[in-house]
Amino acid sequence: MTIWTVRSHPEGWPAEAPIVQWNTNCLIWGMRGLTALSPCWEDEGSSGQAPITALTKRHGYARGHGMGADGFHESRRGRKVWFVTSDDVVVQATISREVVRTRQDARADYTIVLFSKDLPDSIQPLRVVSVSDVGAKYFNAPRAPWPIFKTEQGGNVSPELPGFSVDTWKGGDSGSPNLLPMPNELIFFGGRATSGPSPEMQAAMDALCRMEHLDPKKYQLQWVDLSRFPSY
């Protein structure tokens, strides 16, 4: 259940990159989208809190609450975010601007950060599904196993099964990704206590791109089609 065997801040961090190595015995090791999980970023607070998850080559997802006023901002311009390739090479991304959504009437709670350049191909953004599709297609029957992979600030992943679970609802876990397990792939459908992918989120991502004179069509959420599965 431990995602990284090493995840530490060296002396001089954040000027110096973190030291990170994957745990190749982890439950999610080798699954598509794994490298979208950021081990740390410059505004994380305590280690692993308010994590960022790559959803496109230019966009990272985090919680909305506690991240500032609703709207588009440049308050995090220049802040560093780190990812790790499957062969333990640390990749640094830099934030250009962000959009925060915390409007309770719209049930939106997320932050999308825009990176100053594309992530390399060695970092693979997560594909997505909607929360409603997960609820319709992946029936949660009482007392039956219902594995969902949830990461948490301590660097663990919990599949929510007896003997394989840790507390994923601590202060600071908000925005940690909830991941639908598919064959050899992790699919993002929301964050801990935060909202999932939606057309409105894509519109905010498009607006961020246009502010930086980027073509939004190059940075679209990649939706997984679950129509072949029965609904309950």
C-alpha positions in Angstrom: 0.0 0.0 0.0 3.1 2.3 0.2 3.3 4.3 -3.0 7.0 5.5 -2.7 9.8 3.8 -0.8 11.5 7.2 -0.6 9.8 10.6 -0.5 11.7 13.2 1.3 12.7 16.9 1.2 16.4 17.4 1.1 18.2 20.3 2.7 17.4 23.4 0.6 14.0 22.2 -0.6 12.1 23.7 -2.5 15.1 25.1 -4.3 16.3 21.5 -4.5 14.1 18.8 -5.9 12.6 16.1 -3.6 14.1 12.7 -3.4 11.5 10.1 -4.6 11.5 6.4 -5.5 8.5 4.3 -6.4 7.6 1.2 -4.4 7.6 -1.5 -7.1 5.7 -3.8 -4.7 2.8 -1.3 -4.4 -0.7 -2.4 -5.3 -0.9 0.2 -8.1 2.7 -0.1 -9.4 2.8 -0.2 -13.2 -0.7 0.8 -13.8 -1.4 3.4 -16.5 -1.7 6.9 -15.0 0.4 6.2 -12.0 3.0 8.9 -12.9 0.2 11.5 -12.7 0.4 11.4 -8.9 2.6 14.2 -7.7 4.6 13.3 -4.5 4.9 16.9 -3.5 4.6 20.5 -4.5 5.8 23.9 -3.1 2.5 24.9 -1.5 1.6 21.5 0.1 1.9 22.6 3.7 2.8 19.5 5.6 4.2 16.7 3.5 1.7 15.2 1.0 -1.2 17.6 1.9 -3.4 19.2 -0.8 -1.7 17.1 -3.6 -1.7 17.8 -7.3 -2.7 15.2 -9.9 -2.0 15.6 -13.6 -5.2 15.5 -15.8 -3.6 16.8 -19.0 -0.1 17.6 -20.1 -0.7 21.2 -18.9 -3.3 20.9 -16.1 -3.1 19.7 -12.5 -6.0 19.1 -10.1 -6.1 19.9 -6.4 -8.7 20.8 -3.8 -10.7 24.0 -4.0 -11.4 24.9 -0.4 -8.5 26.5 1.4 -6.9 27.5 -1.9 -8.0 31.1 -2.0 -11.0 33.0 -3.4 -13.1 31.6 -6.2 -11.9 32.7 -9.6 -8.8 33.0 -11.9 -5.5 33.9 -10.2 -1.8 34.2 -10.7 -1.0 33.9 -7.0 0.9 30.6 -7.5 2.8 31.7 -10.6 6.3 30.2 -10.3 5.4 27.6 -7.7 7.0 24.2 -8.4 5.3 20.8 -8.7 7.2 17.5 -8.9 6.3 14.3 -10.7 8.3 11.1 -11.0 8.8 8.9 -14.1 8.4 5.1 -13.9 12.2 4.9 -13.7 12.5 7.3 -10.7 13.5 10.4 -12.6 12.0 13.5 -10.8 10.4 15.9 -13.2 9.7 19.5 -12.2 6.7 21.5 -13.5 6.1 25.2 -12.8 2.7 26.8 -12.3 1.7 29.7 -14.6 -1.7 30.5 -13.2 -4.7 28.7 -11.6 -8.5 28.7 -11.2 -10.1 28.0 -7.9 -13.7 26.9 -7.6 -15.4 26.8 -4.2 -18.9 27.8 -5.0 -21.3 25.8 -2.9 -24.3 26.6 -5.0 -22.6 25.0 -8.0 -21.3 22.1 -5.9 -17.8 22.8 -7.3 -14.7 22.3 -5.2 -11.4 22.1 -7.0 -8.4 24.0 -8.2 -6.9 23.6 -11.6 -3.3 24.8 -12.1 -1.8 25.4 -15.5 1.8 24.4 -16.0 4.2 26.7 -17.9 5.1 23.9 -20.4 3.9 20.5 -21.3 4.7 17.6 -19.1 7.0 15.1 -20.8 5.6 11.9 -22.3 7.1 10.0 -19.4 4.5 11.5 -17.2 1.1 10.1 -18.1 -2.0 12.1 -17.1 -5.0 10.2 -15.7 -8.0 9.5 -17.9 -11.3 10.4 -16.3 -14.9 9.4 -15.7 -17.8 11.2 -14.0 -18.9 10.5 -10.5 -22.4 9.7 -11.8 -21.1 7.1 -14.2 -19.1 5.4 -11.4 -22.3 5.3 -9.3 -24.4 3.9 -12.2 -21.9 1.3 -13.5 -20.0 0.2 -10.4 -22.7 -0.8 -7.9 -21.7 -0.5 -4.2 -23.6 -3.4 -2.7 -23.8 -3.6 1.1 -21.2 -5.9 2.7 -19.7 -6.8 -0.7 -16.2 -5.8 -1.8 -16.1 -2.5 -3.6 -12.4 -1.6 -4.2 -11.7 2.0 -4.9 -8.1 3.2 -4.8 -7.6 6.3 -2.6 -4.3 8.0 -2.0 -3.5 9.9 1.2 -0.9 12.4 2.5 1.2 9.7 4.2 2.1 8.3 0.8 -0.2 5.2 0.9 -3.0 4.0 -1.3 -6.0 2.4 0.2 -8.2 0.0 -1.8 -10.8 0.2 1.0 -10.8 -3.6 1.5 -10.5 -5.4 4.9 -6.8 -5.7 5.8 -5.9 -3.2 3.1 -7.2 0.1 4.3 -5.8 3.3 5.9 -7.4 6.5 7.0 -7.9 8.6 3.9 -10.1 11.3 5.5 -7.6 13.2 7.6 -7.2 17.0 7.5 -5.0 17.7 4.5 -6.3 14.6 2.5 -8.9 16.8 0.7 -8.3 16.6 -3.1 -6.4 13.4 -2.9 -7.5 11.5 -6.0 -10.2 8.8 -5.9 -9.3 6.2 -8.6 -11.5 3.7 -10.3 -9.5 0.5 -10.9 -9.7 -0.7 -14.5 -7.5 -3.4 -16.1 -4.0 -2.1 -15.7 -5.2 1.5 -15.4 -6.2 4.0 -12.8 -9.2 6.3 -13.8 -9.8 9.6 -12.0 -13.4 10.4 -10.9 -12.9 13.0 -8.2 -11.0 14.0 -5.1 -11.4 13.4 -1.4 -14.3 15.7 -0.4 -13.9 17.6 -3.7 -15.7 17.5 -7.0 -15.0 15.4 -10.1 -14.4 16.1 -13.8 -17.2 17.9 -15.6 -17.9 20.0 -18.7 -17.6 23.1 -16.4 -14.1 22.0 -15.3 -13.1 21.5 -18.9 -14.4 25.0 -19.7 -12.2 26.4 -16.8 -9.2 24.5 -18.2 -9.9 25.9 -21.7 -10.0 29.5 -20.2 -6.6 29.0 -18.5 -5.1 27.9 -21.8 -6.5 30.9 -23.7 -5.0 33.2 -21.0 -1.6 31.8 -21.9 -2.3 31.8 -25.7 -2.5 28.0 -25.9 -4.8 26.0 -28.1 -7.4 24.4 -25.6 -8.0 21.6 -28.1 -4.6 20.2 -27.3 -5.4 19.9 -23.6 -8.7 18.1 -23.2 -9.8 15.7 -20.5 -9.6 12.1 -21.8 -13.0 10.5 -20.9 -13.3 6.8 -20.5 -16.4 5.3 -22.1 -18.2 3.0 -19.6 -21.3 2.4 -21.8 -20.4 -1.2 -22.4 -21.0 -2.0 -18.7 -24.5 -2.5 -17.4 -26.1 0.1 -15.2 -27.7 -0.6 -11.8 
